[in-house]
Structure formats: structure tokens, C-alpha cells
Amino acid sequence: MTLALMLCLLATLIPAFFGRVSAAPLWLSVQALSLGWITLTQHQPLSAHAALAGAEVLLVRALLVPYLLRRALALQVQAQLSLMPSNLFAWGIATSLIIFAFKFGDGARADVRALTLGVAAATVVIAFLILASNQQRLAQLVALLFMENALALFESLMPEPWPLPVHLAISLVYLLTVTIGSWLVAASEPSGPALAAVSGETP
């Protein structure tokens, strides 16, 4: 489980510090694979509830949503922009927030629980930092999806998993987020050729 948590953390930090918006579907898939790994391994022996919840995470978060987001990004030149500003000021703030997030997890005492809280908190603060520092709608949509993955990770701290109807409702919210967000981006932002024509550039 520790390895899955570290993979989830890397899938948040690498795109925030070094990634472009166009690479977000890949990192969301990695986050979802980590969440599915945690869901399937935290309750042993594996129950039917855990198996269904893990399958839902893998199908919706690791496959379907990244696919829909990739389609939305295909015609947007803003997808080539950085997810977070690449400057020392933004990186300094991000590093401070990550340290603070893991200090927040120290109160859990148990190693895995503290690490889980730290990863969830770090994902949330990075998502808020992206929302605050990047006004592009695509980047803000990715930040919202990061935040919803952090919510799913937080569930693993609970002694009893959420009922399946709650899992289905959360998956529906996740799908609606990417569907409505993609529609708003497509409706309000010009595609690559159109944007180049408006700006006077040749595609």
C-alpha cells in the first residue's frame, strides 16, 4: 500500500511541477490505478464490495474519464501550456504547501495512515494552487479531478468503506465533472486553427 501511495503522490507532483495540461489524462490514469490498487488490497481477504469498488475506480477513473478528457484536449492549443506556472515563486509555494500537508498527516501517528493523509492533503493543496495560479479552464478542470481523486483516497482511511450507492454517486459526479467541464471548454475556447487565426498566427 505504501508503494501505491507514493505512486499516487508522484502522479500529482510531477504534472504540477513539470507537466503540461495535455499530459493530464495519463497522470489521472496513474492516480486511478493507485486508488484501485489501494482499494483492492486494503481489505483482506478480498470482499465482493471491495472488488466492485476497485473495478469501478479502474473502469471510470483510469479508463473512461482520461479518454473523455483526452478527446477534449485534442483540439485545444491551451493544452500545451504548463499545468502550473514554471517559476521559482510557484514552486516555493508548492513545496511549502506539500510540507504543511504532510505535517497535517503526522497526527495520525500510524505510518500508513499518516502517509495516506499526507498524500490526500498534498493532492488537495496542489489542486487549490493550480486553481489559484492558472486561469485556463482546462487546467482548472484537471485540478478539480485531482481534488476528487483525493476524496476517493481519503475513503481508504475509514474503518468501513462507503456503501456501493455512494461509490456510484461519486463516480457519477466524477463523470459529470469531466463531461460538463469539457463541454464548457469546447464552447468557450476556440480550437487551435481558430485561435491562431484570431491571434494572427498561421497554424
Phi and psi in degrees as a GROMACS rama.xvg file:
@    title "Ramachandran Plot"
@    xaxis  label "Phi"
@    yaxis  label "Psi"
@TYPE xy
-61.2747  -41.6131  THR-2
-63.3682  -40.3287  LEU-3
-63.9987  -39.9729  ALA-4
-64.7827  -41.8027  LEU-5
-65.4348  -37.3856  MET-6
-64.3375  -41.1629  LEU-7
-63.4349  -40.8639  CYS-8
-64.7097  -44.2543  LEU-9
-63.0769  -35.5584  LEU-10
-69.9411  -13.5677  ALA-11
-93.8257  -43.7525  THR-12
-76.0009  -42.4612  LEU-13
-60.927  -49.6353  ILE-14
-66.3198  -32.1554  PRO-15
-66.8941  -41.0454  ALA-16
-86.009  -36.7872  PHE-17
-127.536  -7.82724  PHE-18
-94.8832  160.735  GLY-19
-98.2591  162.073  ARG-20
-59.9469  -34.5636  VAL-21
-62.7659  -23.8589  SER-22
-88.2907  -3.29002  ALA-23
-57.6648  -41  ALA-24
-56.3091  -38.7076  PRO-25
-62.0942  -46.6049  LEU-26
-70.6554  -31.9695  TRP-27
-65.6469  -36.7301  LEU-28
-64.4751  -40.8849  SER-29
-64.5287  -42.8131  VAL-30
-57.9503  -45.4905  GLN-31
-66.2777  -38.5762  ALA-32
-61.8785  -39.4353  LEU-33
-64.3142  -42.9966  SER-34
-63.3674  -41.2448  LEU-35
-63.9492  -39.8209  GLY-36
-60.2522  -46.805  TRP-37
-63.6023  -43.6191  ILE-38
-62.2324  -40.2299  THR-39
-78.8917  -19.6006  LEU-40
-108.77  -14.9972  THR-41
-75.7089  -22.7613  GLN-42
-114.71  108.782  HIS-43
-120.559  134.025  GLN-44
-69.0839  157.925  PRO-45
-64.6368  124.415  LEU-46
-94.6963  166.338  SER-47
-64.3625  -36.7926  ALA-48
-61.9479  -47.2516  HIS-49
-65.2601  -38.2559  ALA-50
-64.0587  -43.8517  ALA-51
-67.1632  -41.9107  LEU-52
-64.1578  -41.6012  ALA-53
-65.0607  -40.7312  GLY-54
-63.8927  -39.5184  ALA-55
-62.386  -42.9567  GLU-56
-62.4188  -45.2513  VAL-57
-68.3336  -42.3511  LEU-58
-71.0959  -46.0265  LEU-59
-81.8109  -52.0768  VAL-60
-82.9643  -33.0957  ARG-61
-90.3063  -24.4519  ALA-62
-116.925  -59.3426  LEU-63
-68.7661  -52.0374  LEU-64
-64.3981  -45.8622  VAL-65
-58.3389  -35.7493  PRO-66
-63.8909  -46.3498  TYR-67
-63.5912  -40.657  LEU-68
-67.1645  -38.6863  LEU-69
-62.6922  -38.8226  ARG-70
-64.8895  -38.9358  ARG-71
-67.7778  -31.8421  ALA-72
-80.552  -16.9396  LEU-73
-58.3563  -39.0753  ALA-74
-105.239  13.2856  LEU-75
-108.054  118.9  GLN-76
-69.5106  -23.2178  VAL-77
-63.7607  -16.4218  GLN-78
-64.5199  -18.3875  ALA-79
-86.3754  -3.00972  GLN-80
-80.1157  159.783  LEU-81
-67.8571  146.614  SER-82
-67.6078  -36.3014  LEU-83
-133.902  145.148  MET-84
-52.5564  132.645  PRO-85
-92.4128  77.5228  SER-86
-144.477  161.877  ASN-87
-63.819  -31.2143  LEU-88
-64.4279  -49.5416  PHE-89
-64.4634  -40.5931  ALA-90
-65.5619  -37.5408  TRP-91
-63.9985  -43.4169  GLY-92
-62.637  -44.4046  ILE-93
-61.738  -43.9916  ALA-94
-62.6211  -42.2429  THR-95
-62.7281  -41.4822  SER-96
-66.4959  -37.6675  LEU-97
-65.4045  -43.4828  ILE-98
-60.875  -43.5655  ILE-99
-62.3132  -39.7449  PHE-100
-62.0654  -41.605  ALA-101
-74.4363  -28.1926  PHE-102
-64.659  -35.4771  LYS-103
-62.0377  -35.3777  PHE-104
-77.1235  -13.6769  GLY-105
-61.4755  -27.8739  ASP-106
-66.443  -15.5305  GLY-107
-74.9053  -20.7092  ALA-108
70.8525  -58.664  ARG-109
-62.124  138.434  ALA-110
-57.8404  -53.0144  ASP-111
-66.5499  -39.8329  VAL-112
-64.8502  -42.0368  ARG-113
-64.1934  -42.2293  ALA-114
-64.6722  -40.6004  LEU-115
-62.4732  -46.4664  THR-116
-61.2204  -41.2685  LEU-117
-62.8292  -44.4554  GLY-118
-65.6568  -43.9139  VAL-119
-62.7304  -45.4851  ALA-120
-65.7749  -40.3895  ALA-121
-62.7606  -40.0687  ALA-122
-63.762  -40.5061  THR-123
-66.2616  -46.0215  VAL-124
-68.8719  -35.0107  VAL-125
-65.0953  -40.4044  ILE-126
-61.8809  -43.6563  ALA-127
-63.7826  -37.8481  PHE-128
-65.328  -40.281  LEU-129
-63.1205  -43.8628  ILE-130
-60.2082  -36.6699  LEU-131
-80.7449  -26.6796  ALA-132
-106.264  -12.8772  SER-133
-129.064  115.834  ASN-134
-86.2139  -5.00033  GLN-135
-66.445  133.815  GLN-136
-62.1693  -35.9629  ARG-137
-62.2048  -44.7278  LEU-138
-64.2179  -38.8699  ALA-139
-68.0474  -34.1308  GLN-140
-63.958  -43.5121  LEU-141
-62.0449  -40.6631  VAL-142
-61.5985  -40.3241  ALA-143
-63.5732  -39.3107  LEU-144
-67.8559  -37.6901  LEU-145
-58.1645  -43.2251  PHE-146
-65.5466  -38.1265  MET-147
-70.3457  -31.5052  GLU-148
-67.5854  -35.2414  ASN-149
-63.8013  -36.9409  ALA-150
-63.144  -42.4197  LEU-151
-64.9085  -36.2303  ALA-152
-66.6193  -37.3196  LEU-153
-61.42  -28.6697  PHE-154
-60.3569  -31.3255  GLU-155
-65.0805  -13.9357  SER-156
-81.7777  -14.6128  LEU-157
-78.6705  143.324  MET-158
-64.4705  -31.1289  PRO-159
-123.729  133.55  GLU-160
-67.1873  156.876  PRO-161
-62.9476  149.566  TRP-162
-61.4151  156.571  PRO-163
-59.0811  -38.2243  LEU-164
-59.1741  -33.9669  PRO-165
-68.3225  -41.7773  VAL-166
-58.0116  -44.3404  HIS-167
-65.6787  -38.6417  LEU-168
-65.0704  -41.3521  ALA-169
-66.268  -39.6519  ILE-170
-63.3292  -38.6241  SER-171
-64.4354  -41.8719  LEU-172
-61.5965  -41.4946  VAL-173
-61.4854  -44.6542  TYR-174
-65.2069  -42.7471  LEU-175
-64.0871  -36.1223  LEU-176
-59.8975  -49.7095  THR-177
-73.0966  -33.0583  VAL-178
-69.4301  -51.4875  THR-179
-67.2209  -40.3715  ILE-180
-61.6797  -43.5519  GLY-181
-64.502  -39.7022  SER-182
-64.8105  -41.6012  TRP-183
-64.89  -40.343  LEU-184
-64.2206  -46.1437  VAL-185
-65.1527  -33.8412  ALA-186
-78.9224  -27.5272  ALA-187
-107.292  -16.7294  SER-188
-117.21  134.374  GLU-189
-69.2305  153.056  PRO-190
-73.0907  177.142  SER-191
-55.4544  -55.1231  GLY-192
-60.9161  -40.7716  PRO-193
-65.4935  -41.192  ALA-194
-66.7146  -38.4255  LEU-195
-64.878  -37.446  ALA-196
-66.9887  -40.3007  ALA-197
-64.9048  -40.7782  VAL-198
-81.9653  -4.46324  SER-199
86.6619  9.59451  GLY-200
-95.9586  153.179  GLU-201
-90.4157  132.535  THR-202
